[in-house]
């Protein structure tokens, strides 16, 4: 493999990544991914809060029964 072939391969890889980034920007894929990651974090927080509330309600019921 000659150095010219190597430069062609490197150039093609660079063009591929540039086109990929432009496509992602145009379709707003990166922004959507960030929003989905934030939604997942929010859902995790909600689940933790619901678990805490359920635990508190269970303890209150047990205390009121005694």
C-alpha positions in Angstrom: 0.0 0.0 0.0 1.5 3.3 -1.1 1.4 6.5 0.8 -0.9 7.9 -1.8 -3.4 5.1 -1.1 -3.1 5.9 2.6 -3.9 9.6 2.0 -6.9 8.7 -0.1 -8.3 6.4 2.7 -7.7 9.2 5.3 -9.4 11.7 3.1 -12.4 9.4 2.6 -12.7 8.8 6.3 -12.6 12.6 7.0 -15.3 13.2 4.3 -17.4 10.4 5.8 -17.3 12.0 9.3 -17.9 15.5 8.0 -21.0 14.3 6.0 -22.2 12.4 9.0 -22.0 15.4 11.3 -23.7 17.6 8.7 -26.5 15.0 8.3 -26.9 14.8 12.1 -27.0 18.6 12.4 -29.6 18.9 9.6 -31.9 16.2 11.0 -31.3 17.5 14.6 -30.4 14.0 15.7 -27.9 15.3 18.3 -30.5 17.6 19.8 -33.1 14.9 20.0 -30.6 12.6 21.7 -29.8 15.2 24.3 -33.6 15.7 24.9 -34.1 12.0 25.2 -31.2 11.7 27.7 -32.8 14.4 29.8 -36.2 12.7 29.7 -34.5 9.5 30.9 -32.9 11.4 33.8 -36.2 13.0 34.7 -38.0 9.6 34.7 -35.3 8.1 37.0 -35.9 11.0 39.4 -39.7 10.4 39.3 -39.2 6.7 40.0 -37.0 7.5 43.0 -39.6 10.0 44.3 -42.4 7.5 43.9 -40.4 4.8 45.7 -39.8 7.1 48.6 -43.5 8.1 48.7 -44.6 4.5 48.6 -42.2 3.7 51.5 -43.5 6.6 53.5 -47.1 5.6 52.9 -46.4 2.0 53.9 -44.8 3.2 57.2 -47.6 5.5 57.9 -50.2 2.7 57.4 -48.2 0.4 59.7 -48.0 3.1 62.4 -51.7 3.9 62.2 -52.6 0.2 62.5 -50.6 -0.1 65.8 
